[in-house]
Amino acid sequence: MSLEKKYPFIASWIIDGEIHLGQIESWQPFGMVADHGGIVWETDEDLGSLDALFDAMELAIGRWCQQHGIELVDRAGNVIPFSAEY
């Protein structure tokens, strides 16, 4: 499965926002999501794996967009529906 299909909010966010990935203390995956106003989300716990980091980031971007009335779209221009079940 492609990244765009599995993580549509992440794929859309990188067009106009920022996503930072790295590690803390040489082993803990770290992620941060930002827009022109600053940090929207960042890890505050050990998620254990890169898969868990991407899952948490996808959910966080979806929730943030929903809370702020923002609709992200895919490459085809379709609005990405939010589901808290990512």
N, C-alpha and C positions, 0 to 999 in steps of 0.2 A: 504494500500500500504506500502511496506517495505521501510525503510530508503534507502537501496541500490538502489531501483527502483526510488524513488522520488528524491534522491540527490546522483547521481552516482559519481560526482566529490568529494564530501565530503567523501563518503565511500571509495573511492580509495586513497584519500589523507592521511587518517589516518594510512595507512600501512607504508608509508615512511616519512610522515611529522608530523606536530603537529597541533592540533586544541584545542583551549582553550575557554571554555564557562564559563560565570559567570554573575555577575550583578554589576552595578555601583549604588551607593547611594541607595542600598536595593530595587531597583525596575526596573532599566533600564537594559534589556538584553545586554550583552557584548560578543563579539566574536573576536578571533584573529586566524589567520592562519600563520604558520611559516614553514620554511624549514631549512636546514643546514646553509643557508646563512643569515637567520634572518626573520624578519616579512615580509610577503607577502601581508597581508591585515588585517585590524582591523576596527571595527565599529568606526565611527566618528560622529554618530548622534543617536538619539533615534529612534530605528526602531519599537518600540511599542509592539512587541510580539516576542516570540520565533520562530513562523512560519516565520515572516518577516526576522528575523535574519538568519535562515537557508536558505531562498530564496536568500538573499543578499550574503551570504557566498558561496553558490553554484555557483552563477553567477560570483563572484569575482575569485574563483579558476579556473573556465572555461576560463575566459578572460585572467588571468595571464598565464595559460598554453599555450593558443593560442599565446599570445604575445611573449612567450619565446620558442616556437617550441617544447613544451613538450606534449607528448601524454600519458594520463593516461589510464589504462586498468582496466576492471572489473575482478572479480574472475575467470571468464572463459578465460581471456586473450584477450578479445575483446577490441579494442580501443573505448573509450567513445567519441562520437561525440559532438562537442560544438555547442550550439545554444544559441544565445543571448536572446531567448524567454523563459528562465526558469522562 
